[in-house]
Amino acid sequence: KTRQRMCPLYVAGLIGPGDRKSVQPMAERLATGNYDQLHHFIADGVWDASPLESELLSQADRLVGGKDAVLVIDDTSL
């Protein structure tokens, strides 16, 4: 249940408005009073990233793929 609640908040915090994308400012903007829960979700959460990575690869290939395509992912732009 916590993952189902915290994951959308975290993603919204990353892609939504706001200059600071660290947990504390995102919690203040999105999850009033839930800083500890959001921090725990990020710091201690355990999940398998493989399905997400596969989907990302599939979507990227579909959108901009090709023999000569290159995908560069830089987390600092999030």
The first five atom37 places (N, CA, C, CB, O) and aatype in JSON, in Angstrom:
{
  "aatype": [11, 16, 1, 5, 1, 12, 4, 14, 10, 18, 19, 0, 7, 10, 9, 7, 14, 7, 3, 1, 11, 15, 19, 5, 14, 12, 0, 6, 1, 10, 0, 16, 7, 2, 18, 3, 5, 10, 8, 8, 13, 9, 0, 3, 7, 19, 17, 3, 0, 15, 14, 10, 6, 15, 6, 10, 10, 15, 5, 0, 3, 1, 10, 19, 7, 7, 11, 3, 0, 19, 10, 19, 9, 3, 3, 16, 15, 10],
  "atom_mask": [
    [1, 1, 1, 1, 1],
    [1, 1, 1, 1, 1],
    [1, 1, 1, 1, 1],
    [1, 1, 1, 1, 1],
    [1, 1, 1, 1, 1],
    [1, 1, 1, 1, 1],
    [1, 1, 1, 1, 1],
    [1, 1, 1, 1, 1],
    [1, 1, 1, 1, 1],
    [1, 1, 1, 1, 1],
    [1, 1, 1, 1, 1],
    [1, 1, 1, 1, 1],
    [1, 1, 1, 0, 1],
    [1, 1, 1, 1, 1],
    [1, 1, 1, 1, 1],
    [1, 1, 1, 0, 1],
    [1, 1, 1, 1, 1],
    [1, 1, 1, 0, 1],
    [1, 1, 1, 1, 1],
    [1, 1, 1, 1, 1],
    [1, 1, 1, 1, 1],
    [1, 1, 1, 1, 1],
    [1, 1, 1, 1, 1],
    [1, 1, 1, 1, 1],
    [1, 1, 1, 1, 1],
    [1, 1, 1, 1, 1],
    [1, 1, 1, 1, 1],
    [1, 1, 1, 1, 1],
    [1, 1, 1, 1, 1],
    [1, 1, 1, 1, 1],
    [1, 1, 1, 1, 1],
    [1, 1, 1, 1, 1],
    [1, 1, 1, 0, 1],
    [1, 1, 1, 1, 1],
    [1, 1, 1, 1, 1],
    [1, 1, 1, 1, 1],
    [1, 1, 1, 1, 1],
    [1, 1, 1, 1, 1],
    [1, 1, 1, 1, 1],
    [1, 1, 1, 1, 1],
    [1, 1, 1, 1, 1],
    [1, 1, 1, 1, 1],
    [1, 1, 1, 1, 1],
    [1, 1, 1, 1, 1],
    [1, 1, 1, 0, 1],
    [1, 1, 1, 1, 1],
    [1, 1, 1, 1, 1],
    [1, 1, 1, 1, 1],
    [1, 1, 1, 1, 1],
    [1, 1, 1, 1, 1],
    [1, 1, 1, 1, 1],
    [1, 1, 1, 1, 1],
    [1, 1, 1, 1, 1],
    [1, 1, 1, 1, 1],
    [1, 1, 1, 1, 1],
    [1, 1, 1, 1, 1],
    [1, 1, 1, 1, 1],
    [1, 1, 1, 1, 1],
    [1, 1, 1, 1, 1],
    [1, 1, 1, 1, 1],
    [1, 1, 1, 1, 1],
    [1, 1, 1, 1, 1],
    [1, 1, 1, 1, 1],
    [1, 1, 1, 1, 1],
    [1, 1, 1, 0, 1],
    [1, 1, 1, 0, 1],
    [1, 1, 1, 1, 1],
    [1, 1, 1, 1, 1],
    [1, 1, 1, 1, 1],
    [1, 1, 1, 1, 1],
    [1, 1, 1, 1, 1],
    [1, 1, 1, 1, 1],
    [1, 1, 1, 1, 1],
    [1, 1, 1, 1, 1],
    [1, 1, 1, 1, 1],
    [1, 1, 1, 1, 1],
    [1, 1, 1, 1, 1],
    [1, 1, 1, 1, 1]
  ],
  "atom_positions": [
    [[0.82, -1.2, 0.0], [0.0, 0.0, 0.0], [0.86, 1.25, 0.0], [-0.93, 0.0, 1.2], [0.57, 2.21, -0.72]],
    [[1.91, 1.25, 0.8], [2.77, 2.43, 0.87], [3.43, 2.69, -0.48], [3.83, 2.26, 1.95], [3.52, 3.84, -0.91]],
    [[3.89, 1.64, -1.15], [4.5, 1.82, -2.47], [3.51, 2.41, -3.45], [5.03, 0.48, -3.0], [3.85, 3.3, -4.23]],
    [[2.27, 1.92, -3.41], [1.26, 2.42, -4.33], [0.97, 3.89, -4.09], [-0.02, 1.61, -4.2], [0.59, 4.6, -5.02]],
    [[1.14, 4.34, -2.87], [0.89, 5.74, -2.54], [2.12, 6.61, -2.77], [0.43, 5.86, -1.09], [2.01, 7.73, -3.28]],
    [[3.29, 6.1, -2.4], [4.51, 6.91, -2.46], [5.11, 6.99, -3.86], [5.53, 6.35, -1.51], [5.65, 8.03, -4.23]],
    [[5.02, 5.94, -4.64], [5.63, 5.95, -5.96], [5.06, 7.06, -6.85], [5.43, 4.6, -6.64], [5.84, 7.8, -7.44]],
    [[3.74, 7.21, -6.96], [3.22, 8.31, -7.78], [3.62, 9.68, -7.24], [1.71, 8.23, -7.86], [3.87, 10.6, -8.02]],
    [[3.69, 9.82, -5.93], [4.13, 11.1, -5.35], [5.57, 11.39, -5.73], [3.97, 11.09, -3.83], [5.91, 12.52, -6.09]],
    [[6.42, 10.39, -5.63], [7.83, 10.59, -5.95], [8.01, 10.95, -7.43], [8.63, 9.32, -5.61], [8.75, 11.88, -7.75]],
    [[7.35, 10.22, -8.31], [7.46, 10.51, -9.74], [6.92, 11.9, -10.04], [6.72, 9.44, -10.57], [7.52, 12.64, -10.82]],
    [[5.78, 12.25, -9.44], [5.22, 13.59, -9.64], [6.19, 14.65, -9.15], [3.88, 13.74, -8.91], [6.32, 15.71, -9.77]],
    [[6.88, 14.39, -8.07], [7.86, 15.34, -7.56], [9.04, 15.5, -8.49], [0.0, 0.0, 0.0], [9.58, 16.6, -8.62]],
    [[9.45, 14.43, -9.14], [10.58, 14.5, -10.07], [10.23, 15.26, -11.35], [11.05, 13.11, -10.43], [11.04, 16.04, -11.85]],
    [[9.03, 15.03, -11.87], [8.7, 15.64, -13.16], [7.86, 16.9, -13.02], [7.96, 14.65, -14.01], [7.64, 17.6, -14.0]],
    [[7.38, 17.19, -11.82], [6.53, 18.35, -11.61], [7.32, 19.63, -11.4], [0.0, 0.0, 0.0], [8.55, 19.64, -11.48]],
    [[6.6, 20.71, -11.14], [7.26, 22.0, -10.91], [8.1, 21.97, -9.64], [6.22, 23.12, -10.84], [7.91, 21.13, -8.76]],
    [[9.0, 22.9, -9.57], [9.88, 23.0, -8.41], [11.32, 22.84, -8.83], [0.0, 0.0, 0.0], [11.67, 21.95, -9.6]],
    [[12.16, 23.72, -8.32], [13.57, 23.69, -8.7], [14.34, 22.6, -7.98], [14.2, 25.02, -8.42], [15.28, 22.04, -8.54]],
    [[13.96, 22.29, -6.75], [14.7, 21.3, -5.97], [13.98, 19.96, -6.04], [14.85, 21.76, -4.49], [12.79, 19.87, -5.75]],
    [[14.72, 18.93, -6.42], [14.14, 17.6, -6.6], [14.6, 16.61, -5.54], [14.5, 17.07, -7.97], [14.46, 15.4, -5.72]],
    [[15.15, 17.11, -4.43], [15.51, 16.22, -3.34], [14.24, 15.88, -2.55], [16.6, 16.85, -2.42], [13.21, 16.52, -2.72]],
    [[14.34, 14.9, -1.68], [13.16, 14.37, -1.0], [12.44, 15.41, -0.15], [13.54, 13.19, -0.14], [11.22, 15.51, -0.2]],
    [[13.18, 16.18, 0.62], [12.53, 17.13, 1.53], [11.66, 18.16, 0.8], [13.57, 17.84, 2.35], [10.5, 18.32, 1.17]],
    [[12.16, 18.85, -0.22], [11.3, 19.8, -0.93], [10.13, 19.13, -1.64], [12.12, 20.58, -1.93], [9.03, 19.69, -1.7]],
    [[10.36, 17.93, -2.18], [9.25, 17.24, -2.84], [8.19, 16.86, -1.82], [9.76, 15.98, -3.57], [7.0, 16.99, -2.1]],
    [[8.6, 16.41, -0.65], [7.63, 16.05, 0.38], [6.83, 17.26, 0.81], [8.34, 15.42, 1.6], [5.63, 17.16, 1.06]],
    [[7.48, 18.4, 0.91], [6.78, 19.63, 1.28], [5.76, 20.02, 0.23], [7.77, 20.77, 1.51], [4.67, 20.5, 0.56]],
    [[6.1, 19.84, -1.05], [5.18, 20.2, -2.13], [4.05, 19.21, -2.3], [5.94, 20.33, -3.42], [2.92, 19.6, -2.6]],
    [[4.33, 17.92, -2.11], [3.39, 16.89, -2.52], [2.78, 16.05, -1.41], [4.06, 15.99, -3.45], [1.61, 15.66, -1.49]],
    [[3.54, 15.77, -0.39], [3.1, 14.81, 0.63], [3.18, 15.47, 2.0], [3.95, 13.51, 0.59], [3.95, 15.03, 2.86]],
    [[2.42, 16.48, 2.19], [2.48, 17.24, 3.43], [2.46, 16.31, 4.63], [1.31, 18.24, 3.51], [1.54, 15.51, 4.8]],
    [[3.48, 16.42, 5.44], [3.57, 15.59, 6.64], [4.09, 14.19, 6.39], [0.0, 0.0, 0.0], [4.17, 13.4, 7.34]],
    [[4.44, 13.85, 5.15], [4.89, 12.5, 4.84], [6.36, 12.43, 4.47], [4.06, 11.94, 3.72], [6.77, 11.53, 3.73]],
    [[7.16, 13.36, 4.96], [8.59, 13.35, 4.62], [9.22, 12.01, 5.01], [9.33, 14.5, 5.33], [9.93, 11.41, 4.21]],
    [[8.97, 11.55, 6.22], [9.6, 10.31, 6.68], [9.2, 9.12, 5.81], [9.2, 10.03, 8.14], [10.04, 8.28, 5.48]],
    [[7.93, 9.05, 5.42], [7.48, 7.94, 4.58], [8.11, 8.01, 3.2], [5.96, 7.95, 4.46], [8.55, 6.99, 2.66]],
    [[8.16, 9.21, 2.62], [8.76, 9.36, 1.3], [10.26, 9.06, 1.37], [8.52, 10.78, 0.76], [10.8, 8.4, 0.48]],
    [[10.92, 9.53, 2.4], [12.35, 9.25, 2.56], [12.6, 7.75, 2.71], [12.92, 10.01, 3.78], [13.51, 7.21, 2.1]],
    [[11.8, 7.09, 3.52], [11.93, 5.65, 3.7], [11.7, 4.92, 2.37], [10.93, 5.14, 4.77], [12.43, 3.97, 2.05]],
    [[10.71, 5.35, 1.61], [10.42, 4.74, 0.31], [11.65, 4.81, -0.6], [9.22, 5.44, -0.36], [11.97, 3.83, -1.28]],
    [[12.32, 5.95, -0.61], [13.48, 6.13, -1.48], [14.73, 5.45, -0.9], [13.75, 7.61, -1.7], [15.44, 4.76, -1.61]],
    [[14.98, 5.64, 0.38], [16.22, 5.16, 0.99], [16.23, 3.65, 1.22], [16.44, 5.86, 2.3], [17.26, 3.0, 1.04]],
    [[15.1, 3.08, 1.61], [15.08, 1.68, 2.01], [14.21, 0.79, 1.13], [14.61, 1.57, 3.4], [14.15, -0.42, 1.34]],
    [[13.55, 1.38, 0.16], [12.66, 0.6, -0.7], [13.44, -0.45, -1.49], [0.0, 0.0, 0.0], [14.54, -0.18, -1.97]],
    [[12.87, -1.61, -1.61], [13.49, -2.69, -2.37], [12.52, -3.08, -3.48], [13.85, -3.91, -1.46], [11.38, -3.45, -3.21]],
    [[12.99, -3.01, -4.71], [12.16, -3.41, -5.83], [13.06, -3.83, -6.97], [11.2, -2.28, -6.25], [14.25, -3.5, -7.01]],
    [[12.49, -4.55, -7.89], [13.2, -5.02, -9.07], [13.04, -3.99, -10.18], [12.69, -6.43, -9.52], [11.92, -3.75, -10.64]],
    [[14.12, -3.38, -10.59], [14.08, -2.34, -11.62], [14.02, -2.93, -13.03], [15.28, -1.43, -11.5], [13.8, -2.18, -13.99]],
    [[14.2, -4.22, -13.19], [14.25, -4.83, -14.52], [13.01, -4.58, -15.36], [14.45, -6.3, -14.38], [13.15, -4.22, -16.53]],
    [[11.79, -4.74, -14.84], [10.61, -4.47, -15.67], [10.55, -3.02, -16.16], [9.35, -4.8, -14.9], [10.18, -2.77, -17.31]],
    [[10.91, -2.08, -15.31], [10.92, -0.68, -15.71], [11.98, -0.43, -16.77], [11.16, 0.22, -14.5], [11.72, 0.27, -17.75]],
    [[13.16, -0.99, -16.59], [14.22, -0.82, -17.57], [13.84, -1.43, -18.92], [15.52, -1.45, -17.06], [14.14, -0.84, -19.96]],
    [[13.19, -2.58, -18.91], [12.74, -3.2, -20.16], [11.71, -2.34, -20.87], [12.16, -4.59, -19.88], [11.76, -2.16, -22.08]],
    [[10.78, -1.81, -20.09], [9.76, -0.95, -20.68], [10.37, 0.33, -21.23], [8.68, -0.61, -19.64], [9.99, 0.78, -22.31]],
    [[11.31, 0.91, -20.51], [12.0, 2.11, -20.99], [12.72, 1.83, -22.31], [13.0, 2.61, -19.94], [12.62, 2.62, -23.25]],
    [[13.42, 0.71, -22.39], [14.11, 0.34, -23.61], [13.13, 0.16, -24.76], [14.91, -0.95, -23.39], [13.37, 0.64, -25.87]],
    [[12.04, -0.53, -24.5], [11.03, -0.76, -25.53], [10.42, 0.54, -26.03], [9.94, -1.67, -25.0], [10.3, 0.76, -27.24]],
    [[10.04, 1.41, -25.1], [9.43, 2.7, -25.49], [10.43, 3.59, -26.22], [8.89, 3.43, -24.25], [10.08, 4.22, -27.22]],
    [[11.65, 3.65, -25.74], [12.67, 4.48, -26.38], [12.96, 3.97, -27.79], [13.97, 4.5, -25.55], [13.08, 4.77, -28.73]],
    [[13.06, 2.68, -27.95], [13.31, 2.11, -29.27], [12.16, 2.41, -30.22], [13.54, 0.6, -29.17], [12.37, 2.73, -31.39]],
    [[10.95, 2.32, -29.71], [9.77, 2.6, -30.52], [9.73, 4.07, -30.95], [8.49, 2.24, -29.76], [9.37, 4.38, -32.08]],
    [[10.09, 4.97, -30.03], [9.97, 6.4, -30.3], [11.13, 6.96, -31.12], [9.86, 7.15, -29.01], [10.92, 7.75, -32.04]],
    [[12.34, 6.58, -30.8], [13.51, 7.18, -31.45], [14.55, 6.15, -31.86], [14.15, 8.21, -30.53], [15.71, 6.48, -32.09]],
    [[14.15, 4.93, -31.94], [15.1, 3.86, -32.22], [15.53, 3.81, -33.67], [0.0, 0.0, 0.0], [15.12, 4.62, -34.5]],
    [[16.33, 2.88, -33.93], [16.87, 2.67, -35.26], [18.28, 2.15, -35.14], [0.0, 0.0, 0.0], [18.85, 2.1, -34.05]],
    [[18.84, 1.78, -36.27], [20.19, 1.2, -36.26], [21.24, 2.15, -35.71], [20.58, 0.78, -37.65], [22.18, 1.72, -35.05]],
    [[21.08, 3.43, -35.98], [22.09, 4.4, -35.57], [21.69, 5.21, -34.33], [22.37, 5.35, -36.7], [22.38, 6.16, -33.97]],
    [[20.61, 4.84, -33.68], [20.11, 5.6, -32.53], [20.96, 5.36, -31.29], [18.64, 5.24, -32.24], [21.5, 4.27, -31.09]],
    [[21.06, 6.39, -30.47], [21.76, 6.31, -29.19], [20.86, 6.94, -28.14], [23.17, 7.03, -29.25], [20.31, 8.02, -28.37]],
    [[20.71, 6.3, -27.01], [19.91, 6.83, -25.9], [20.85, 7.17, -24.76], [18.82, 5.82, -25.45], [21.59, 6.31, -24.27]],
    [[20.82, 8.43, -24.33], [21.64, 8.88, -23.22], [20.69, 9.26, -22.09], [22.57, 10.07, -23.62], [19.82, 10.1, -22.28]],
    [[20.87, 8.66, -20.93], [20.04, 8.97, -19.77], [20.92, 9.63, -18.73], [19.35, 7.68, -19.2], [21.92, 9.07, -18.29]],
    [[20.53, 10.82, -18.35], [21.29, 11.6, -17.37], [20.33, 12.0, -16.26], [21.96, 12.87, -18.02], [19.47, 12.85, -16.47]],
    [[20.46, 11.4, -15.09], [19.5, 11.64, -14.02], [19.53, 13.07, -13.49], [19.76, 10.7, -12.9], [18.61, 13.46, -12.77]],
    [[20.53, 13.85, -13.82], [20.56, 15.22, -13.32], [19.54, 16.1, -14.01], [21.94, 15.82, -13.5], [19.25, 17.2, -13.53]],
    [[18.98, 15.66, -15.12], [17.98, 16.46, -15.82], [16.58, 16.23, -15.29], [18.02, 16.17, -17.3], [15.64, 16.93, -15.68]],
    [[16.41, 15.27, -14.41], [15.08, 15.0, -13.86], [14.75, 16.04, -12.88], [14.99, 13.63, -13.23], [13.67, 16.0, -12.29]]
  ]
}
